[in-house]
């Protein structure tokens, strides 16, 4: 009888066991709010992390593309891709040891943020490209959130819709980004910061990777913000596109969290909305 690898389809399980004969489950690290399985497995060569989605996932496609095209500058600080099967929505990376920063003392350690800023600068320093359609596409996505089951109040929805509709998109510079650069995706091992989970990696403005930190860990902790920017080398939020990005981030955070049932994250999104509405 094959070893138990939960949450995988029969085809995915067969593929994983083809990569790692005799692999056994060590831990299920799946988030739970989405259907992606994240399994730590043990095989003859050590431990690996398997990610799979039962019905296909653009997040897994993004992660595979990130490993193939974006992560060379972060070698040694990110997991190495071992195998990928796009058609089956399954991939495997090496297991990276470390303690998750979120919820530990490391979340308040400026040195962690200095290293995280330095790593992000390396990711962003790759060849960039100008894009005339990015902002219009993001505005359309924000309006789609507002048109759906967003959980955002009627008055706030109307105010946000006016802001987005009044925006006049311009060209922006896009760089390889992580898409969720924050302590829940940072590990610390022997004093060194490592980064995981590239399922939201894509080409975006550099300042987008500071969006989560700006409304979470930087609030009330200017020392963490300063350390991060010291590591990064500058503040990308000085870009003209930053204010509108804050509006779209607030909408997307509240609406997505509402739809998946993450009440804490939804509350954060609504706080973000209240804050951005005071600026317009």
ZADOBA-465497 format. One record per residue (C-alpha): residue number from 1; x negated, y, z negated. Coordinates in nm, 2 decimals, always signed. Each point is the difference from the previous one (the first is absolute). Example, Ala and Ser with C-alpha at 12.3 -4.5 7.8 and 13.67 -1.06 7.14 Angstrom:
BEGIN
{rec 1; {-1.23; -0.45; -0.78}};
{rec 2; {-0.14; +0.34; +0.07}};
end
This chain:
BEGIN
{rec 1; {+0.00; +0.00; +0.00}};
{rec 2; {-0.15; +0.34; +0.10}};
{rec 3; {-0.10; +0.25; -0.28}};
{rec 4; {+0.27; +0.24; -0.10}};
{rec 5; {-0.04; +0.34; +0.17}};
{rec 6; {+0.33; +0.18; -0.08}};
{rec 7; {+0.17; +0.26; +0.21}};
{rec 8; {-0.15; -0.12; +0.33}};
{rec 9; {+0.18; -0.15; +0.29}};
{rec 10; {-0.09; -0.35; +0.10}};
{rec 11; {-0.19; +0.14; +0.30}};
{rec 12; {-0.19; +0.25; -0.21}};
{rec 13; {-0.08; -0.26; -0.26}};
{rec 14; {-0.14; -0.23; +0.27}};
{rec 15; {-0.21; +0.29; +0.14}};
{rec 16; {-0.14; +0.08; -0.34}};
{rec 17; {-0.08; -0.36; -0.08}};
{rec 18; {-0.17; -0.02; +0.34}};
{rec 19; {-0.22; +0.30; -0.10}};
{rec 20; {-0.06; -0.14; -0.35}};
{rec 21; {+0.05; -0.37; -0.02}};
{rec 22; {+0.11; -0.11; -0.35}};
{rec 23; {+0.07; +0.36; -0.11}};
{rec 24; {+0.19; +0.04; -0.33}};
{rec 25; {+0.19; +0.29; -0.15}};
{rec 26; {-0.19; +0.20; -0.27}};
{rec 27; {+0.24; +0.29; -0.04}};
{rec 28; {+0.30; +0.16; +0.17}};
{rec 29; {-0.07; +0.38; +0.02}};
{rec 30; {+0.31; +0.08; +0.21}};
{rec 31; {+0.15; +0.34; -0.08}};
{rec 32; {+0.36; -0.12; +0.00}};
{rec 33; {+0.17; +0.31; +0.15}};
{rec 34; {-0.09; -0.10; +0.35}};
{rec 35; {-0.01; -0.35; +0.16}};
{rec 36; {-0.38; -0.02; +0.06}};
{rec 37; {-0.16; -0.28; -0.18}};
{rec 38; {-0.35; +0.06; -0.16}};
{rec 39; {-0.16; -0.32; -0.12}};
{rec 40; {-0.34; -0.06; -0.15}};
{rec 41; {-0.11; -0.35; +0.11}};
{rec 42; {-0.30; -0.21; -0.09}};
{rec 43; {-0.18; -0.21; +0.26}};
{rec 44; {-0.34; -0.17; +0.03}};
{rec 45; {-0.17; +0.33; +0.09}};
{rec 46; {+0.15; +0.20; -0.29}};
{rec 47; {+0.30; +0.22; -0.03}};
{rec 48; {+0.20; +0.18; +0.27}};
{rec 49; {+0.31; +0.22; +0.02}};
{rec 50; {+0.27; -0.10; +0.24}};
{rec 51; {+0.26; +0.25; +0.11}};
{rec 52; {+0.31; -0.11; +0.20}};
{rec 53; {+0.35; +0.13; +0.09}};
{rec 54; {+0.28; -0.24; +0.07}};
{rec 55; {+0.16; +0.21; +0.28}};
{rec 56; {-0.29; +0.19; +0.14}};
{rec 57; {-0.15; +0.32; -0.14}};
{rec 58; {-0.15; +0.31; +0.16}};
{rec 59; {-0.19; +0.04; -0.33}};
{rec 60; {-0.19; -0.32; +0.07}};
{rec 61; {-0.07; +0.11; +0.35}};
{rec 62; {-0.13; +0.33; -0.13}};
{rec 63; {-0.22; -0.18; -0.25}};
{rec 64; {-0.15; -0.22; +0.27}};
{rec 65; {-0.06; +0.30; +0.23}};
{rec 66; {-0.16; +0.19; -0.29}};
{rec 67; {-0.25; -0.29; -0.07}};
{rec 68; {-0.07; -0.03; +0.37}};
{rec 69; {-0.04; +0.37; +0.08}};
{rec 70; {-0.03; +0.23; -0.30}};
{rec 71; {-0.18; -0.16; -0.30}};
{rec 72; {-0.36; -0.04; +0.11}};
{rec 73; {-0.11; +0.31; -0.19}};
{rec 74; {+0.14; -0.15; -0.32}};
{rec 75; {-0.17; -0.34; +0.03}};
{rec 76; {-0.08; -0.13; -0.35}};
{rec 77; {+0.28; +0.21; -0.16}};
{rec 78; {+0.30; -0.17; +0.17}};
{rec 79; {+0.10; -0.36; +0.05}};
{rec 80; {-0.15; -0.17; +0.31}};
{rec 81; {+0.26; -0.14; +0.25}};
{rec 82; {-0.05; -0.37; +0.03}};
{rec 83; {+0.29; -0.11; +0.22}};
{rec 84; {+0.31; +0.15; +0.17}};
{rec 85; {+0.29; -0.13; +0.19}};
{rec 86; {+0.21; +0.30; +0.12}};
{rec 87; {+0.26; -0.22; +0.17}};
{rec 88; {+0.07; -0.17; -0.34}};
{rec 89; {-0.03; +0.31; -0.21}};
{rec 90; {-0.27; -0.15; -0.22}};
{rec 91; {-0.36; +0.10; -0.08}};
{rec 92; {-0.27; -0.09; -0.25}};
{rec 93; {-0.27; +0.21; -0.16}};
{rec 94; {-0.27; -0.07; -0.24}};
{rec 95; {+0.10; +0.03; -0.37}};
{rec 96; {-0.16; +0.32; -0.15}};
{rec 97; {-0.06; -0.03; -0.37}};
{rec 98; {+0.09; +0.30; -0.22}};
{rec 99; {+0.25; +0.15; -0.23}};
{rec 100; {+0.28; +0.21; +0.14}};
{rec 101; {-0.04; +0.36; -0.09}};
{rec 102; {+0.37; +0.08; -0.04}};
{rec 103; {+0.11; -0.02; -0.36}};
{rec 104; {-0.35; -0.05; -0.15}};
{rec 105; {-0.25; +0.24; -0.16}};
{rec 106; {-0.16; +0.03; +0.34}};
{rec 107; {+0.30; +0.20; +0.13}};
{rec 108; {-0.12; +0.29; -0.21}};
{rec 109; {-0.37; -0.03; +0.08}};
{rec 110; {-0.14; +0.28; +0.22}};
{rec 111; {-0.28; -0.22; +0.12}};
{rec 112; {+0.26; -0.23; +0.16}};
{rec 113; {+0.15; +0.29; +0.19}};
{rec 114; {-0.34; +0.13; +0.11}};
{rec 115; {-0.07; -0.34; +0.15}};
{rec 116; {+0.35; -0.02; +0.15}};
{rec 117; {-0.05; +0.34; +0.16}};
{rec 118; {-0.34; -0.10; +0.15}};
{rec 119; {+0.15; -0.32; +0.14}};
{rec 120; {+0.29; +0.19; +0.16}};
{rec 121; {-0.24; +0.24; +0.15}};
{rec 122; {-0.18; -0.28; +0.17}};
{rec 123; {+0.33; -0.14; +0.14}};
{rec 124; {+0.10; +0.34; +0.13}};
{rec 125; {-0.34; +0.09; +0.15}};
{rec 126; {+0.05; -0.22; +0.30}};
{rec 127; {+0.07; +0.15; +0.34}};
{rec 128; {+0.33; +0.20; -0.01}};
{rec 129; {+0.25; +0.09; +0.26}};
{rec 130; {+0.24; +0.28; +0.06}};
{rec 131; {+0.37; -0.08; +0.03}};
{rec 132; {+0.29; +0.22; +0.12}};
{rec 133; {+0.28; -0.24; -0.07}};
{rec 134; {-0.08; -0.11; -0.36}};
{rec 135; {+0.19; +0.27; -0.19}};
{rec 136; {+0.31; -0.02; +0.22}};
{rec 137; {+0.01; -0.38; -0.06}};
{rec 138; {-0.04; +0.04; -0.37}};
{rec 139; {+0.27; +0.27; -0.01}};
{rec 140; {+0.24; -0.23; +0.19}};
{rec 141; {-0.08; -0.28; -0.25}};
{rec 142; {+0.08; +0.24; -0.29}};
{rec 143; {+0.33; +0.09; +0.15}};
{rec 144; {+0.08; -0.37; +0.05}};
{rec 145; {-0.06; -0.06; -0.37}};
{rec 146; {+0.24; +0.29; -0.08}};
{rec 147; {+0.26; -0.14; +0.23}};
{rec 148; {-0.01; -0.34; -0.16}};
{rec 149; {+0.06; -0.13; -0.35}};
{rec 150; {-0.26; +0.22; -0.16}};
{rec 151; {+0.15; +0.04; -0.35}};
{rec 152; {-0.09; +0.37; +0.02}};
{rec 153; {+0.26; +0.25; -0.12}};
{rec 154; {+0.22; +0.18; +0.25}};
{rec 155; {-0.14; +0.35; -0.07}};
{rec 156; {-0.35; -0.12; +0.01}};
{rec 157; {+0.06; -0.19; +0.32}};
{rec 158; {+0.14; +0.31; +0.17}};
{rec 159; {-0.30; +0.21; -0.12}};
{rec 160; {-0.25; -0.25; +0.11}};
{rec 161; {+0.17; -0.05; +0.34}};
{rec 162; {-0.02; +0.38; +0.06}};
{rec 163; {-0.37; +0.00; -0.08}};
{rec 164; {-0.08; -0.29; +0.23}};
{rec 165; {+0.21; +0.13; +0.29}};
{rec 166; {-0.16; +0.35; -0.03}};
{rec 167; {-0.35; -0.15; +0.02}};
{rec 168; {-0.19; +0.07; +0.32}};
{rec 169; {-0.25; -0.29; +0.05}};
{rec 170; {-0.35; +0.08; +0.11}};
{rec 171; {-0.30; -0.22; +0.09}};
{rec 172; {-0.18; -0.17; -0.29}};
{rec 173; {-0.32; -0.19; -0.04}};
{rec 174; {+0.05; -0.37; -0.08}};
{rec 175; {-0.26; -0.23; -0.17}};
{rec 176; {+0.02; -0.36; -0.12}};
{rec 177; {+0.19; +0.01; -0.33}};
{rec 178; {+0.09; -0.25; -0.27}};
{rec 179; {+0.35; +0.12; -0.05}};
{rec 180; {+0.03; -0.08; -0.38}};
{rec 181; {-0.33; +0.12; -0.15}};
{rec 182; {+0.06; -0.01; -0.37}};
{rec 183; {-0.09; -0.20; -0.31}};
{rec 184; {+0.24; -0.29; +0.07}};
{rec 185; {-0.22; -0.08; +0.30}};
{rec 186; {-0.34; +0.05; -0.17}};
{rec 187; {-0.20; -0.26; -0.19}};
{rec 188; {-0.30; +0.05; -0.23}};
{rec 189; {-0.26; -0.27; -0.02}};
{rec 190; {-0.33; +0.05; -0.18}};
{rec 191; {+0.04; +0.38; +0.02}};
{rec 192; {+0.07; +0.01; +0.37}};
{rec 193; {+0.34; +0.10; +0.16}};
{rec 194; {+0.14; -0.22; +0.27}};
{rec 195; {+0.31; +0.05; +0.21}};
{rec 196; {+0.27; -0.25; +0.10}};
{rec 197; {+0.33; -0.02; +0.20}};
{rec 198; {-0.02; +0.16; +0.34}};
{rec 199; {+0.35; -0.08; +0.10}};
{rec 200; {+0.08; +0.37; +0.05}};
{rec 201; {-0.32; +0.09; +0.18}};
{rec 202; {+0.05; +0.22; +0.31}};
{rec 203; {-0.12; +0.31; +0.18}};
{rec 204; {+0.12; +0.31; -0.20}};
{rec 205; {-0.12; +0.34; -0.12}};
{rec 206; {-0.28; -0.05; -0.26}};
{rec 207; {+0.20; +0.19; -0.27}};
{rec 208; {+0.27; -0.27; +0.01}};
{rec 209; {-0.22; -0.23; -0.21}};
{rec 210; {+0.02; +0.25; -0.29}};
{rec 211; {+0.38; +0.02; +0.00}};
{rec 212; {+0.05; -0.26; -0.27}};
{rec 213; {-0.28; +0.11; -0.22}};
{rec 214; {+0.12; +0.36; +0.01}};
{rec 215; {+0.33; -0.08; -0.15}};
{rec 216; {-0.12; -0.27; -0.24}};
{rec 217; {-0.35; -0.03; -0.14}};
{rec 218; {-0.11; +0.36; +0.07}};
{rec 219; {+0.30; +0.15; -0.19}};
{rec 220; {-0.13; +0.14; -0.33}};
{rec 221; {-0.35; -0.15; +0.07}};
{rec 222; {-0.20; +0.26; +0.18}};
{rec 223; {-0.32; -0.19; -0.10}};
{rec 224; {+0.12; -0.30; +0.21}};
{rec 225; {+0.08; +0.22; +0.30}};
{rec 226; {-0.33; +0.18; -0.02}};
{rec 227; {-0.19; -0.33; -0.02}};
{rec 228; {+0.19; -0.14; +0.30}};
{rec 229; {-0.07; +0.31; +0.21}};
{rec 230; {-0.37; +0.00; -0.11}};
{rec 231; {-0.02; -0.35; +0.14}};
{rec 232; {+0.19; +0.08; +0.31}};
{rec 233; {-0.20; +0.32; +0.07}};
{rec 234; {+0.29; +0.24; +0.07}};
{rec 235; {+0.37; +0.04; -0.04}};
{rec 236; {+0.19; -0.12; +0.31}};
{rec 237; {+0.33; +0.14; -0.15}};
{rec 238; {-0.11; +0.34; +0.13}};
{rec 239; {+0.13; -0.10; +0.34}};
{rec 240; {+0.29; +0.19; +0.13}};
{rec 241; {+0.20; -0.32; +0.03}};
{rec 242; {-0.01; -0.07; -0.37}};
{rec 243; {+0.32; +0.18; -0.12}};
{rec 244; {+0.22; -0.17; +0.26}};
{rec 245; {-0.17; -0.33; -0.08}};
{rec 246; {+0.11; +0.04; -0.36}};
{rec 247; {+0.36; +0.04; +0.11}};
{rec 248; {-0.01; -0.31; +0.21}};
{rec 249; {-0.17; -0.20; -0.28}};
{rec 250; {+0.26; +0.10; -0.25}};
{rec 251; {+0.28; -0.11; +0.23}};
{rec 252; {-0.16; -0.33; +0.10}};
{rec 253; {-0.09; -0.08; -0.36}};
{rec 254; {+0.35; +0.06; -0.14}};
{rec 255; {+0.18; -0.17; +0.28}};
{rec 256; {-0.22; -0.31; +0.03}};
{rec 257; {+0.00; -0.06; -0.37}};
{rec 258; {+0.37; +0.04; -0.01}};
{rec 259; {+0.05; -0.26; +0.27}};
{rec 260; {-0.23; -0.26; -0.16}};
{rec 261; {+0.12; +0.06; -0.35}};
{rec 262; {-0.31; +0.14; -0.15}};
{rec 263; {+0.16; +0.24; -0.25}};
{rec 264; {-0.32; +0.14; -0.15}};
{rec 265; {-0.14; +0.08; +0.35}};
{rec 266; {+0.33; +0.15; +0.10}};
{rec 267; {-0.01; +0.23; -0.30}};
{rec 268; {-0.35; +0.11; +0.10}};
{rec 269; {+0.13; +0.07; +0.35}};
{rec 270; {+0.28; +0.22; -0.14}};
{rec 271; {-0.25; +0.19; -0.21}};
{rec 272; {-0.20; +0.06; +0.31}};
{rec 273; {+0.31; +0.13; +0.18}};
{rec 274; {+0.08; +0.24; -0.28}};
{rec 275; {-0.36; +0.13; +0.01}};
{rec 276; {-0.02; +0.05; +0.38}};
{rec 277; {+0.34; +0.17; +0.00}};
{rec 278; {-0.14; +0.27; -0.23}};
{rec 279; {-0.26; +0.08; +0.27}};
{rec 280; {+0.24; +0.06; +0.28}};
end
